[in-house]
Amino acid sequence: MVAISVDPPDVTKKLAGDLGLAFPVLSDPQLSVIRAYGVEDGEKGIAWPSIFVIDGNGRIAWRSLAETYKVRPVPVLILEALETIHSDPTPRE
């Protein structure tokens, strides 16, 4: 699991520490990854709140997009998406 923020590295490092996160929070101030995944909020210069589950072939297997950070999928939906990837050993093209 990885989080990506538009904030500079020092800010993301502090945020991860303050929140006690056990996963990396990466910095994307140029919005390169955010744009590549199509989640840029051009008006605010940030990313739309989103969650992506990527399979072993680098393909998006599941995603959740929201207009506000206050809306998040329940964890069971994310776990189900992960389980689907692990239970399907077929390589995807």
Backbone torsions as a table, in degrees:
resi	resn	phi	psi	omega
1	MET	NA	138.7	-179.7
2	VAL	-142.7	139.7	171.8
3	ALA	-106.8	148.4	178.1
4	ILE	-128.0	131.9	-178.1
5	SER	-128.1	154.2	175.5
6	VAL	-79.4	-10.5	-178.0
7	ASP	-68.4	154.0	176.9
8	PRO	-65.1	159.8	-175.4
9	PRO	-52.4	-40.6	-178.2
10	ASP	-65.1	-34.9	179.2
11	VAL	-71.8	-43.5	-180.0
12	THR	-65.8	-36.5	178.3
13	LYS	-64.1	-43.5	179.2
14	LYS	-65.3	-43.1	179.1
15	LEU	-59.3	-47.6	179.8
16	ALA	-59.9	-41.6	178.6
17	GLY	-66.8	-45.9	-179.9
18	ASP	-60.6	-36.9	-178.4
19	LEU	-88.3	-6.8	-179.2
20	GLY	64.9	36.2	-177.3
21	LEU	-71.9	140.3	-179.1
22	ALA	-100.0	16.7	178.3
23	PHE	-136.2	159.0	-177.3
24	PRO	-71.4	145.2	171.2
25	VAL	-115.1	110.8	-176.7
26	LEU	-92.0	156.4	-177.3
27	SER	-106.3	131.7	178.6
28	ASP	-134.5	61.9	-176.4
29	PRO	-64.3	-21.5	177.2
30	GLN	-87.7	-2.3	179.6
31	LEU	60.9	25.7	-178.7
32	SER	-62.7	-51.9	-179.6
33	VAL	-70.6	-41.6	-179.7
34	ILE	-58.2	-43.8	177.1
35	ARG	-68.3	-39.9	-179.3
36	ALA	-60.5	-32.3	178.8
37	TYR	-91.7	0.5	174.8
38	GLY	70.0	32.9	-177.9
39	VAL	-120.4	25.3	179.1
40	GLU	-77.9	129.7	170.3
41	ASP	-93.2	93.3	-174.8
42	GLY	-59.1	-32.3	179.6
43	GLU	-66.5	-38.3	-175.0
44	LYS	-101.6	-11.4	-179.2
45	GLY	70.1	28.5	179.2
46	ILE	-132.1	-176.1	176.0
47	ALA	-95.2	146.0	169.7
48	TRP	-67.0	145.2	176.7
49	PRO	-59.9	124.8	-176.4
50	SER	-153.7	154.2	176.3
51	ILE	-132.5	132.5	177.9
52	PHE	-123.1	136.3	170.4
53	VAL	-108.6	120.1	-175.8
54	ILE	-107.0	131.3	-180.0
55	ASP	-81.0	178.6	-176.9
56	GLY	-64.7	-15.5	177.7
57	ASN	-96.6	5.9	179.2
58	GLY	81.4	11.8	179.9
59	ARG	-95.4	148.1	177.2
60	ILE	-73.3	116.7	-179.9
61	ALA	-94.4	-24.1	-178.1
62	TRP	-162.7	148.6	175.8
63	ARG	-150.4	156.4	175.1
64	SER	-132.7	126.6	178.6
65	LEU	-121.3	140.6	-179.0
66	ALA	-139.2	160.1	177.9
67	GLU	-91.2	-13.3	179.7
68	THR	-142.2	147.3	179.4
69	TYR	-65.2	-16.4	-178.8
70	LYS	-74.5	-15.6	179.7
71	VAL	-103.0	115.8	179.8
72	ARG	-135.1	147.0	176.2
73	PRO	-69.9	151.2	177.2
74	VAL	-67.0	145.3	-176.0
75	PRO	-53.5	-33.0	-178.0
76	VAL	-61.0	-32.8	177.9
77	LEU	-65.6	-40.1	178.6
78	ILE	-67.7	-43.4	178.6
79	LEU	-62.5	-38.2	177.1
80	GLU	-63.8	-40.4	177.9
81	ALA	-63.2	-41.5	177.9
82	LEU	-65.3	-40.9	179.4
83	GLU	-63.3	-38.7	178.5
84	THR	-60.1	-42.0	178.8
85	ILE	-64.3	-45.0	-176.8
86	HIS	-70.9	-26.8	-178.7
87	SER	-88.8	-7.2	-179.9
88	ASP	-113.7	95.4	-177.4
89	PRO	-78.0	-1.7	-176.9
90	THR	-70.2	125.1	176.2
91	PRO	-63.5	139.5	-180.0
92	ARG	-102.3	145.9	179.5
93	GLU	-114.5	NA	NA
